[in-house]
Amino acid sequence: MNKKLAFIGAGAAAEAIIAGILRAKIVASEQIIVTNRQNEDRLKELAKRYDVKYTTDASEAIQFADIILLAMKPYDLHDAIDSWKKEVRDEQMIISILAGVETAQIADLIERPVPVIRAMPNTSASIGFAATALSSGKYAGKEHLELAGALFQTVGITSVVPEKDMHTITALSGSGPAFIYYMVEAMEKAAIELGLDNQLARKFVIQTVLGAGHMLQITKEEPERLREQITSPQGTTEAGIKVLENHHFQRVVSECIKQAKERSEQLGRK
């Protein structure tokens, strides 16, 4: 891809995408520049790790880029855009990975009909296993959506969705890995408390999660059906499932996703 990318924001999400696209060799490291509001040490860290350019001057990053990728905290958006919006050129496009922020908000802040694509990847982009949803703004055409799709397809799967569904996608796949890691933490802790060696517990929990994911992907079976196949009457799995049912596990997970969606909506309103 013969495009230069400016990452406005240098946190974990930005790093995951940088790592993923460099791993896929869709762009070269010299085609990427990163900047943030005040943490120069973080910029130097990314520059050293990935051999990318960095600057503490956001306007310099904007002038360098063909694609501006917004990866700052949502509540920093207004001040950030205000500092460099005059540098935005007609031929540029913006990709936003900001939770809760609508494409129209970004165009309004820039005060011009700039093409904006909203994307919601997750940190699995760093290893090529992201799930990224894409939505196009009012001024974005098919070519902008295709360009964003080509970029994110190098780090995982992509789907185009109506922008109204982005809050749910944010909760499901954006935050979802953290919810899974939280369960893995609990499983690993339980195994260690029951006497397993730390490394052995980690090894078996990881493989169990990987295997379950691949079973869902390869067999195309419903998760309920796969669960039933493991759950023998009066067996070990049934004993564990009963504990989950007694503690309303599915309801808790549902509330978890709903609360994350609600927070995404709140961030957008702010």
N, C-alpha and C positions, 0 to 999 in steps of 0.2 A: 504494500500500500504506500503510494508516494504522497503521504500526508504527514504534516508535522502536528504533534499533539502537545497541548499545554494542560497540565493538571493543576487546577486551582484548588489547593488543599492536598495535604501529603500524609493523610492518616492511613489506617489499615485498609480501607476500601480502595483507595488510590493505589497503594502498594500492590494489592492483590491483582488489580487490573494490569498494572505495569509489568509485574512478574509474568502474568499469563500471556500478554501479547508479545513480550520479548521471547518467552519460551516457544511460542508458536511462530516466531520469526516473521510476523506480519509487518512490523516496522523495526527499524534499527534503533539502537539506544540513542544515537545522535539526533534522532527525529523527535525525541521526547524532552520536554522541559517541565520541571515541577516548581511550584512556589507555594508559600503559605503566608499567613499573616505575620508571624513573629518568631517561629521556632527554626532558626537557621541551622541548629545542630541536626534536626530531623532531616532537613534538606541535604545536608552534607552526608548524612547516613545513607539516604537513598541514592545519592549521586555515586557514592563509593560502592554500594552494593550492586547497582544495576548499570553503572557507567552512563547515566543520563545527565543532562544539563540541569542546572538549578539557578534560581535567581530569587532575591528577596523583593524584587520589584515586579509586581503583578502586571503592570503595563508592558514591561519588557516581554513577559511570557505571552501576553495577548498578541503583541506585534510579531512574535516568532511563529505563531501557530496557524494552522488551517482549521483545526478542530479544537475547540475549547471545552474541556471536560470539567464540569463543576463537581468538586468532591469535598468542599468544606462543610462545616456544620450548618444545618439549615438556618439557624438563627444568626449566622454571620453573612448570609446571602446579600442582604440589602446593602450593608456597608462595603462588602467586597465589590459588588457590581458598580456601586457609585464611584469607586476609586478608579475603575478602568473602562467604563462603558463607552467613553468617547474614542477609545482605541479600536473598538469592534468594527470590522470591515464587512461590506456587503457580501463578499464571497466566502466568509467564514460560516461555520455552523457551531451550535452549542449542544453538547450532550450533558444532561444533568442526572446525577445519581443521588440527588438529595431526597431523603424520605419526606413525603408529604407535600412537596413543592410542585405546583402545577406548571405546565409549560407556559400558560398565559401570564402567570405571575412574573416569570423570568423575562418574557418579551416586554411586559409593561415596565419593569424596572430598567431595562436597557433603552426603552423609549424609541424603538424602531422595529420594523417587521423582520426580525432575525429568525432564521429557522432553528427551532429547538426540538430536540429529541429527548424524551424522558426515558431513562433506563433504570432498571432495578436488578443489578446482578447480586451475587453474594461472594463471600471471601473464598469460596472454592474456585474462583477464577484463577487464583494463583497456581493451581495444579490442573487447569483445563476441565474442571467439572462444575462450572457455574450453571445456574439456571437463570437466564436474564429475560425479563419482560421489557418490551419496547412500546412506546406510544409516541405519536408524532404531534407536534404542536400545530397551531393554525397556519403558520407560515412555512412549515416544512413540507417538502414534496417527497415523491416516491424515491428520488435519488438520495435524499438525506436519510430516509429510513433504511434504504439498502446499504448505505455506507456504514451506518451504525450497526446494522445487522452483521455485515462482513467483519467488523471489528470485534463484536462480542461473540460471534460464532467461533472465533479462534480460541475462546476460553470456556466453551461449553455450549449448551443448547440455548436457543432463543425462540421467543414467541412474540408476535405482535398482539397487543391487547388494547381494548378501549381504555382511555386514561382513567375513567371512573373506577376501573378495577385495580388500579395501581396500589391503592391502600391495602387491599387484601393480599396482593402479591408481595408487598413489602413485609407484611406480617408472616406470610407463609414461607417464602423462600429467602427473603432478605434476612429476617431474624431467625428463621427456622433452624439453620445449623446450630445456633447457640442453644436452642431448646434440646436438640439431639445431644449436643455435647454435655448438657446438664444431666440428661438421663444416663449417659455413659459414665459421668462422674459417680453417680449414685450406684450403678451396677458394679463399677470397679471397686468402690469403697466397700460395698457389701461383700464382694469376693475376698478382699483382703482381710476384712473382719472375721471371715469364716476360715481363714488360714492359708489362703493362696499367696504365693510370692507376688510381689508388686508387678514385676515384669511379666509374669505368666498371666496375671489377671488382665493387664493391659492388652497383651497379645490376643487373648481369647475374646475379650469384649470387642476389640476392633474388628476381628475377623467375623464375629457374629453380626455386627452392624453391616459390614460389607456384604456378607452373604445374604442377609435379609433384603438389602437394597437390590442386589443382583437378581434375587428370586422374583421380586416384584417386576423388575425390568424385563427379564428374559421370559418368564412363564406367562406374563400378562394376566395372571390370576388376580382376582380381587383380594385385598389384604385379609378380609374376613375369612375367605376360603383357605388361604395359606395358614392363618391362625388355627382354624378348625382342624387342619390336617396334623398339626403338632399336638393339639390338645386332646389327649386320650382321656376317657372317663376315669375319674379317680386317680389320675396320674400326677406327675410333678408339675407339668405346665398348668393343668387345671387348678392346682393348689395356689400357684402364683397368680393366675388370672383372677381367682376369687378375691384375693387381697386387693388387686387393682380395682375390681368392681366395687368392693366394699368401701374403697376410698374415692369412688367416683372419678376414676382416672380419665375416662373419655371426656367427662364434663369439664374437668380441670384443664385438659389440653385445649378443648374448645374455647374456654374462657381465656386461656393464654393467647390464642390467635386473635380473638376478638379484642382483647385489651391492646395488643400490639397494633392492630388496625386502627383502633380509636386514637392511639397515640400518634400514628401517622397522620390522621386527619387533624389532630390538634396542632401538630407541627406546621401543617399547611396553612391553617387559619392564622397562626402567629406570624 
